[in-house]
Amino acid sequence: MAKSKKPAKKPSRAAGSANVRLYTLEVGLLSGPVTDAFVKKNPVVTRTIDIRGDQTLQDLHHAIFDAFDREEEHMYEFQLGKKPMDPNGPRYVLPSAFGMDLGNVKPPAGRVTDTTLDALGLKVGRRFGYWFDFGDDWWHQINVMAIQDKAPPGKYPKVVKREGESPPQYADLDEEEEEEDNDAQELQGSSAADAACLVGELHLSKGDYQMAVEAFTRAIENHPTADVYQGRAKAYRGLAEQDERKAQEMRRDA
């Protein structure tokens, strides 16, 4: 996935006299390319953000991006299914991804640039997912902690609480592996393989077979199991079927 430099930060909106809701959201890091040393030191990494109901999911993304001290932009989406990592539920994506044909994957419900927090019909206790950088697979769970009927005066969105350090956006995983003993490496490999296998299954469900192949391959390199080999085989079959359809289309058009 091509990287882009961090865009100029959008000015925050100040609350006026209108009755606009204020949402308090806890954003917790679920998974990503972090080292075992980081996880041991930071077992919980969360950021609590206040954001107005008339602000968009794009505004929320910028707030999360800054709260986790990230430096380079990548593609992202919000998933509001029955669980935080549910590609079959309503998905809100970048405008450039809105019209993409992903086969049998459910079309996006809206664009992050147009969808406000109020439009989502959120309630206290609701959980949903935020997926940043489809290559490195940074997954976050967002919990709706509180909703106020009227936002107090101030600039939003803003971070009101931090727990844990921000992980490096690009961790040097190879260096850590050289420093750990064999037992620690085996434990890390098993954990990384489980995460990569889950990511592979998510890519499979979306029809993104190339990304699924890469995820299952990472799982095989860390901790080969029958399940991850079977998952990669499914991904390869999906790619083969896509190629076969493309070949048939080209023959018809010739």
Secondary structure, 3 states (H helix, E strand, C coil): CCCEECCCCCCCEECCCCCCCEEEEEEEEEECCCCHHHHHHCCCCEEEEEEECCCEHHHHHHHHHHHCCCCEECCEEEECCCCCCCCCCCEEECHHHHCCCCCCCCCCCEECCCCECHHHCCCCCCEEEEEECCCCCEEEEEEEEEEECCCCCCEECEEEEEECCCCCCCCCHHHHHHHCCHHHHHHHHHHHHHHHHHHHHHHHHCCCHHHHHHHHHHHHHHCCCHHHHHHHHHHHHHHHHHHHHHHHHHHHHC
